[in-house]
Amino acid sequence: MNTSTFKITAIALLAFTTFGCDKAKMYKGIDSEINITMMEHSSGTLQLYFSTTKIYPCMNYPIDLSWQKTSNRIEISFKRVIETDFCLTALGPATATIDLGVLSDGTYQLNLQNGEVKYSGELVVSSANYTVNFVNSPDFRFKNMPLNKIPENSLWLAISYSNEGTLSSFLENLMDLGATKKQYSRGFYSFDSPLYSWFYCGFMIDKNDIITYYPNLTNLDGVTWGRMVEQSFAFQYLGDNTDIEQLVKQYKEQMEIRVYTDKGEQFLSWMY
């Protein structure tokens, strides 16, 4: 081998080795099960929130991913967890969120890739809900299927209280304003918070039609509020939301009240 040929071979080998290392780093994947929670935005878009089952020493580690959406296919590739230099020193999962936009009714092929392993399923969008048909895998777990779309002119409440009479008085006043009971489908409902992009709220209606409020749908294992009893409610409401706000203010010293609407509004008693 002459000198020129040796130099060309060495350069080619170096380029291949460098590319190979970069590719391995980019596509090595995530060494954890990835939890996927669907969220409905007040604008009608569908968001996917990803969190690792693995807990990291910093709660702000992001998941490095790439994704693309076509008319009938959604591709999401998970690359790695980025261990940032800036650390919020509290334990937590690595996370990421993507917004898929407003999806027309229909079936979308859903491809999820973690490192070099790829799984395929379907995201079915209807006028009533979002459903995912996905094979069981050690890499991905969907936490709130199906996700029901929140009907128009809805509001839902979570009230922490210590006096039944006060709760009854509040609900009577609420219905005097025009709130009416509505039969909601069983399953999960969720919305983003207008205050914090990382905070989601929602509720679930179980097989016994009991409503459970979740201040953060990334944690679906239940909520404990301590000394107070909590009940959740869902109503149809066609009135003026200013009246709801005034009612919450009226009872703010007696109960902890959270009211959310399908328009993305929220009225929290401790904010007044």
Secondary structure, 3 states (H helix, E strand, C coil): CCHHHHHHHHHHHHHHHHHHHHHHHHCCCCCCCEEEEEEECCCCCEEEEEEEEEEECCCCCEEEEEEEECCCEEEEEEEEECCCCCCCCCCEEEEEEEECCCCCCEEEEEEEEECCEEEEEEEEECCCEEEEEECCCCCEEECCCCEECCCCCEEEEEEEECCHHHHHHHHHHHHHCCCEECCCCCEEEEEECCCCCCCEEEEEECCCCCEEEECCCCCCCCCCCCCCEEEEEEEECCCCHHHHHHHHHHCCCCCEEEEEECCCCEEEHHHC
